[in-house]
């Protein structure tokens, strides 16, 4: 176990922590021990930090400790006892994956985080930050706990999630203690579960590939190959590799250019004259010229234009993964297509298609990408389209459950037979003090000043440091250019809105707001629709429960119809749909239909006129089933001792012939492993909520653990 202060890395972990950026620090919490690291916190590129702990310097000084090294920190017996107590009492907190660091190696010394020495006396000098500037020392009285930071976040009740349909007694469990406890496999349009089980390149690709010949490959020395390997993996400090080609013909130089780019995806080459000699210089294109138009290569006419492949990713958002692939392949992200986006904090497997990129080039990326794996390549004539998937298959592990065997059986049987209320999950509404549906409501009200205010004003709670500074600058000066200077990342929504305001002026907010990508803008109004739907479904379940009643809506041939009293007897609540508000839907004719009208009227919106003067923001509406019954439901109780041991056998582990997890007959902890399939646009967290009967919001999870965290 290693504990360090400041810019540091740690090589062990305990269950239960949360990570959040606040101002210029990274905070992580685990039990009574807390961590603060500077914003430039670095990790070794092949690892994921497992836990980092921090105790305020002032606390040690008051206790009479002067910690000047990692070893001294380790010798503090009170910290050891705290950690033993933490280990013995894991808490239900959403957490990240825990991976160990490699053994200490001088080669990686520059990549590991330095341990900063602390001065021995309270007044011996100012602590310096990483820029060399004096920084104020943290006072314990001013420290804000994670619970305090998240108390302004959303709870399920804030977004209309109120009801359960099962009658069993709820129990507790840890959701996503490791991101590998949440595994998602896409179900394609043919109803087949998408899995990564083949890394080979199709024979068609091998026959038509334009790989370098052995002669060209042999022109690279072993030293040059090693340098190119290191350059490709961002290890080469020089930033490029120069290969002398003074005696080579132009044709041979061309083949060498081709060999480097084929064998080392992500590298670009050019010919340079240096001191009268010719060199081929290889350099890393990612992040510099990644979006430049790629060079055109011949594409076999008998091959489909789109290479379809299965993307396996760990703890990475779908768009982040695609942006990374596009940089290495030197193509634009819009060359990729997919059927749906997947969770970040999970292991997910989905199908992706890319235009005129060979399977050979894609397979080479497996050498240099971490937490991503590509396989199951095939060529087809068509791309993928959003929404084409039938759904997703979930494998979920709930660790350290408190429920009895009888409770678990009742909960899972109810989920299989009755299902759950098809609420829109918390992801739909954001986690900050300003929920996305409030921005959507302001857009629909044409209150553009409030739209800007909601997006840019300072907000309490957990947020990245540069966003805090940006918001403070906007509140102080109302100057978009000054606020924009505080943002190192301009592609966020705040940065795009500020660019629009700087370009078009504060009196032309609609045009300025249009600089935000369309999908992001529509997210706000769709969030408002989801909020209304959640509230109305809760009201309907309260009034009528699990039976269809006169005035409910059902779908027939794609159109909604109102049930008569006689029709209602022939249907169940599983047939009932409810509308998302819009100009092209009808509403229930019972009391809940009036509830829609009253709610929109309270929000100063006209339910009979949902068209907006900006066409993009006109809401047509849609219908959504109020109950969902999962398919392929199965479960088992697992015993385990070590919270760090994986409990799911992943596709990559199967490909590598890694042994499957071994479950104990008797263990310190119990876990519930469940599998089920859901249709698209349905939230697995809402199914898990029905099993546990717990609020799934981060705010509630934090409040439940406040005592433990303090």
Long-range contacts (C-beta under 8 A, 24 or more apart in sequence): 1-74, 1-83, 2-70, 2-74, 3-53, 3-70, 3-73, 3-74, 3-79, 4-52, 4-70, 4-73, 4-113, 4-115, 5-54, 5-57, 5-67, 5-73, 5-115, 5-116, 5-118, 6-37, 6-38, 6-114, 6-115, 6-116, 7-37, 7-38, 7-40, 7-41, 7-42, 7-113, 7-114, 7-115, 7-116, 7-130, 8-37, 8-52, 8-70, 8-113, 8-114, 8-115, 8-116, 9-43, 9-44, 9-49, 9-52, 9-101, 9-112, 9-113, 10-49, 10-50, 10-51, 10-52, 10-53, 11-50, 11-100, 11-101, 12-50, 12-51, 12-100, 13-50, 13-51, 13-98, 13-644, 14-51, 14-83, 14-86, 14-87, 14-90, 14-643, 15-87, 15-90, 15-91, 15-95, 15-174, 15-177, 15-399, 15-400, 15-643, 16-86, 16-90, 16-91, 16-92, 16-93, 16-95, 16-174, 16-177, 16-705, 16-708, 17-51, 17-93, 17-95, 17-96, 18-93, 18-94, 18-95, 18-146, 18-698, 18-702, 19-96, 20-146, 20-149, 20-462, 21-462, 21-463, 21-464, 21-465, 22-144, 22-149, 22-462, 22-463, 22-465, 22-468, 23-465, 23-468, 24-129, 24-465, 25-465, 27-146, 28-52, 28-53, 28-54, 29-145, 29-146, 29-709, 30-86, 31-82, 31-83, 31-85, 31-86, 31-89, 31-708, 31-709, 32-82, 32-85, 32-86, 32-709, 32-710, 33-79, 33-82, 33-83, 33-86, 34-143, 36-138, 37-113, 38-129, 38-130, 39-465, 40-130, 41-113, 42-111, 42-112, 42-113, 43-113, 44-101, 44-102, 44-108, 44-111, 44-112, 45-111, 45-233, 45-234, 45-370, 46-102, 46-370, 47-99, 47-100, 47-101, 47-102, 48-96, 48-97, 48-98, 48-99, 48-315, 49-99, 49-101, 50-98, 50-99, 50-100, 50-101, 50-644, 51-98, 53-79, 53-83, 55-79, 56-138, 56-139, 56-140, 56-143, 57-118, 57-137, 57-138, 58-137, 58-138, 58-139, 58-140, 59-140, 61-122, 66-118, 66-120, 66-121, 67-118, 68-117, 68-118, 68-120, 69-115, 69-117, 70-115, 89-708, 90-174, 90-177, 90-399, 90-400, 90-643, 90-669, 91-174, 91-704, 91-705, 91-708, 91-709, 92-172, 92-173, 92-174, 92-175, 92-400, 92-701, 92-704, 92-705, 93-174, 93-177, 93-701, 93-702, 93-705, 94-175, 94-176, 94-345, 94-698, 94-701, 95-174, 95-176, 95-177, 95-178, 96-178, 96-179, 96-315, 96-345, 97-178, 97-179, 97-180, 97-314, 97-315, 98-178, 98-644, 145-706, 145-709, 145-710, 146-462, 146-702, 146-709, 147-702, 147-703, 147-705, 147-706, 147-709, 147-710, 149-460, 149-461, 149-462, 150-431, 150-461, 150-462, 150-698, 150-699, 150-702, 151-461, 151-699, 151-702, 151-703, 152-432, 152-433, 152-459, 152-460, 152-461, 153-431, 153-432, 153-433, 153-461, 153-462, 153-697, 153-698, 153-699, 153-702, 154-426, 154-429, 154-430, 154-431, 154-435, 154-697, 154-699, 155-695, 155-697, 155-699, 155-700, 156-426, 156-689, 156-695, 156-696, 156-697, 156-700, 157-695, 158-429, 158-435, 159-424, 159-426, 159-428, 159-429, 159-435, 159-437, 159-530, 159-531, 159-534, 160-423, 160-531, 160-532, 160-533, 160-534, 160-535, 160-536, 160-537, 160-538, 161-423, 161-426, 161-534, 161-538, 161-686, 161-689, 162-538, 162-542, 163-421, 163-537, 163-538, 163-541, 163-542, 164-421, 164-689, 164-690, 164-693, 165-414, 165-418, 165-419, 165-420, 165-421, 165-541, 165-546, 165-627, 165-690, 166-410, 166-411, 166-414, 166-415, 166-418, 166-420, 166-690, 166-693, 167-414, 168-407, 168-410, 168-411, 168-414, 168-693, 169-403, 169-407, 169-410, 169-693, 170-403, 170-411, 170-692, 170-693, 170-694, 171-401, 171-402, 171-403, 171-404, 171-407, 171-408, 171-411, 171-692, 171-693, 172-400, 172-401, 172-402, 172-403, 172-692, 172-694, 173-398, 173-399, 173-400, 173-401, 173-402, 173-403, 173-671, 173-672, 173-692, 174-398, 174-399, 174-400, 175-396, 175-398, 175-685, 175-688, 175-692, 175-696, 176-345, 176-346, 177-399, 177-400, 177-643, 178-644, 178-646, 179-314, 179-315, 179-345, 179-346, 179-347, 180-314, 180-347, 180-646, 180-648, 180-650, 181-396, 181-397, 181-398, 181-399, 181-647, 181-648, 182-343, 182-345, 182-346, 182-347, 182-394, 182-395, 182-396, 182-397, 182-684, 183-346, 183-347, 183-348, 183-349, 183-394, 183-395, 183-396, 183-648, 183-650, 184-342, 184-343, 184-346, 184-347, 184-348, 184-349, 184-350, 184-392, 184-393, 184-394, 184-684, 185-348, 185-349, 185-392, 185-393, 185-394, 185-395, 186-339, 186-340, 186-342, 186-348, 186-349, 186-350, 186-351, 186-389, 186-392, 186-393, 187-389, 187-390, 187-391, 187-392, 187-393, 187-677, 188-339, 188-351, 188-388, 188-389, 188-390, 189-339, 189-388, 189-389, 189-390, 191-390, 193-393, 193-677, 194-310, 194-349, 194-350, 194-351, 195-310, 195-349, 195-376, 195-651, 196-310, 196-312, 196-349, 196-373, 196-375, 196-376, 196-651, 196-652, 196-655, 197-375, 197-376, 197-651, 197-654, 197-655, 198-375, 198-376, 199-363, 199-366, 199-373, 199-374, 199-375, 199-655, 200-375, 200-377, 201-359, 201-360, 201-363, 201-377, 202-359, 202-377, 202-378, 202-379, 204-300, 204-303, 204-379, 205-358, 205-359, 205-360, 205-377, 205-379, 206-360, 208-300, 208-303, 209-358, 209-360, 210-258, 210-262, 210-297, 210-298, 211-262, 211-360, 212-255, 212-258, 212-259, 212-262, 212-263, 213-255, 215-255, 216-252, 216-255, 216-256, 216-258, 216-259, 217-259, 217-263, 219-252, 219-255, 219-256, 219-259, 220-256, 220-259, 220-260, 228-260, 228-263, 228-264, 228-267, 228-282, 229-264, 231-264, 231-267, 231-282, 231-283, 231-284, 232-264, 232-265, 232-266, 232-267, 232-284, 232-367, 232-368, 233-368, 234-284, 239-283, 239-284, 240-281, 240-282, 240-283, 240-284, 241-281, 241-282, 241-283, 242-272, 242-274, 242-279, 242-280, 242-281, 242-282, 243-279, 243-280, 243-281, 243-282, 244-277, 244-278, 244-279, 245-271, 245-278, 245-279, 245-280, 246-277, 246-278, 248-278, 253-278, 253-280, 256-280, 262-360, 262-361, 262-364, 263-364, 264-364, 265-328, 265-329, 265-361, 265-364, 265-365, 265-368, 266-327, 266-328, 266-329, 266-330, 266-365, 266-368, 268-330, 285-327, 285-330, 286-327, 286-328, 287-327, 289-330, 290-326, 290-327, 290-328, 290-330, 291-326, 291-332, 292-330, 294-329, 294-330, 294-331, 297-356, 299-356, 303-379, 304-379, 304-380, 304-381, 304-382, 305-355, 305-356, 305-379, 305-381, 306-337, 306-353, 306-354, 306-355, 306-356, 306-379, 306-380, 306-381, 306-382, 306-383, 307-353, 307-354, 307-356, 307-357, 307-358, 307-359, 307-362, 307-377, 307-378, 307-379, 308-351, 308-352, 308-353, 308-377, 308-378, 308-379, 308-380, 308-384, 309-351, 309-352, 309-353, 309-354, 309-359, 309-362, 309-374, 309-375, 309-376, 309-377, 309-378, 310-349, 310-350, 310-351, 310-352, 310-374, 310-375, 310-376, 311-349, 311-350, 311-351, 311-352, 311-372, 311-373, 311-374, 312-347, 312-348, 312-349, 312-372, 312-373, 312-374, 312-375, 312-650, 312-651, 312-652, 313-342, 313-347, 313-348, 313-371, 313-372, 313-373, 314-347, 314-371, 314-372, 315-344, 315-345, 315-346, 315-347, 315-371, 316-344, 316-371, 316-372, 317-341, 317-342, 317-344, 318-342, 318-348, 318-350, 320-344, 321-372, 322-352, 324-369, 324-372, 325-354, 325-365, 325-369, 325-372, 328-365, 328-368, 328-369, 329-354, 329-357, 329-361, 329-362, 329-365, 331-355, 331-357, 337-383, 337-384, 337-385, 338-384, 338-386, 339-384, 339-385, 339-386, 339-387, 339-388, 339-389, 340-386, 340-387, 340-389, 340-392, 340-680, 342-392, 347-648, 347-650, 349-651, 351-384, 352-384, 353-380, 353-382, 353-383, 353-384, 355-383, 373-651, 373-652, 373-655, 375-655, 387-680, 389-680, 390-679, 390-680, 391-677, 391-678, 391-679, 391-680, 391-682, 392-677, 392-678, 392-680, 392-684, 393-632, 393-675, 393-676, 393-677, 394-674, 394-675, 394-676, 394-677, 394-678, 394-684, 394-687, 395-648, 395-673, 395-674, 395-675, 396-673, 396-674, 396-675, 396-684, 396-688, 397-638, 397-647, 397-648, 397-671, 397-672, 397-673, 398-671, 398-672, 398-673, 398-674, 398-688, 398-691, 398-692, 399-640, 399-643, 399-647, 399-669, 399-671, 400-643, 400-669, 400-670, 400-671, 401-637, 401-670, 401-671, 401-672, 403-672, 405-637, 408-635, 408-637, 408-672, 411-690, 411-691, 411-692, 412-633, 412-635, 412-672, 412-674, 412-691, 414-690, 415-630, 415-633, 415-676, 415-687, 415-690, 415-691, 416-629, 416-630, 416-633, 417-629, 418-546, 418-627, 418-629, 419-574, 419-627, 419-628, 419-629, 419-630, 419-690, 420-627, 420-628, 420-630, 420-686, 420-687, 420-689, 420-690, 421-537, 421-541, 421-626, 421-627, 421-686, 421-690, 422-537, 422-624, 422-625, 422-626, 422-627, 422-628, 422-682, 422-686, 423-534, 423-537, 423-683, 423-686, 424-530, 424-531, 424-533, 424-534, 424-683, 425-683, 425-685, 425-686, 425-696, 426-685, 426-696, 426-697, 426-698, 427-683, 427-685, 428-526, 428-527, 428-530, 428-683, 429-527, 429-530, 429-531, 430-527, 431-697, 431-698, 431-699, 432-459, 432-461, 432-462, 432-463, 433-459, 433-460, 433-461, 434-459, 435-527, 435-531, 436-523, 436-524, 436-527, 437-524, 437-527, 437-528, 437-530, 437-531, 439-524, 439-527, 440-524, 440-525, 440-526, 440-527, 440-528, 440-529, 440-531, 441-528, 441-603, 441-605, 443-521, 443-524, 443-525, 443-528, 443-612, 443-617, 444-525, 444-528, 444-605, 444-610, 444-612, 444-617, 444-619, 445-603, 445-604, 445-605, 446-612, 446-613, 448-509, 448-510, 448-513, 449-509, 451-509, 451-513, 452-497, 452-501, 452-506, 452-509, 452-513, 455-493, 455-494, 455-497, 456-483, 456-494, 456-497, 456-498, 467-492, 467-494, 470-494, 470-498, 474-498, 478-506, 480-506, 493-520, 510-614, 518-616, 521-616, 521-617, 522-616, 522-617, 525-617, 525-619, 529-580, 529-581, 529-582, 529-619, 529-621, 530-580, 532-580, 532-581, 532-596, 532-599, 532-600, 533-578, 533-579, 533-580, 533-581, 533-624, 535-595, 535-599, 536-578, 536-592, 536-595, 536-596, 536-599, 537-578, 537-626, 539-592, 539-595, 540-578, 540-588, 540-592, 540-626, 541-626, 543-590, 543-591, 543-592, 544-573, 544-590, 545-573, 546-572, 546-573, 546-627, 547-572, 547-573, 548-572, 548-573, 548-575, 548-576, 549-590, 550-589, 550-590, 551-588, 551-589, 551-590, 551-592, 551-593, 552-576, 552-588, 552-590, 553-577, 553-578, 553-579, 553-586, 553-587, 553-588, 553-623, 555-623, 560-585, 560-586, 560-623, 562-586, 562-588, 562-589, 573-626, 573-627, 574-625, 574-627, 574-629, 576-625, 576-626, 576-627, 577-623, 577-624, 577-625, 577-626, 578-623, 578-624, 578-626, 579-621, 579-622, 579-623, 579-624, 580-619, 580-621, 580-622, 580-623, 580-624, 581-607, 581-610, 581-619, 581-621, 582-610, 582-619, 582-620, 582-621, 582-622, 583-609, 583-610, 583-611, 583-618, 583-619, 583-620, 583-621, 584-620, 584-621, 585-620, 585-621, 585-622, 585-623, 624-681, 628-678, 628-679, 628-682, 628-687, 630-676, 630-677, 630-678, 630-687, 631-676, 631-677, 631-678, 632-675, 632-676, 632-677, 633-674, 633-675, 633-676, 634-674, 634-675, 634-676, 635-672, 635-673, 635-674, 635-675, 636-672, 636-673, 637-670, 637-671, 637-672, 637-673, 638-663, 638-667, 638-670, 638-671, 638-672, 638-673, 639-663, 639-664, 639-665, 639-666, 639-667, 639-669, 639-670, 639-671, 640-664, 640-667, 640-668, 640-669, 640-670, 640-671, 641-667, 641-668, 641-669, 643-669, 647-671, 647-673, 648-673
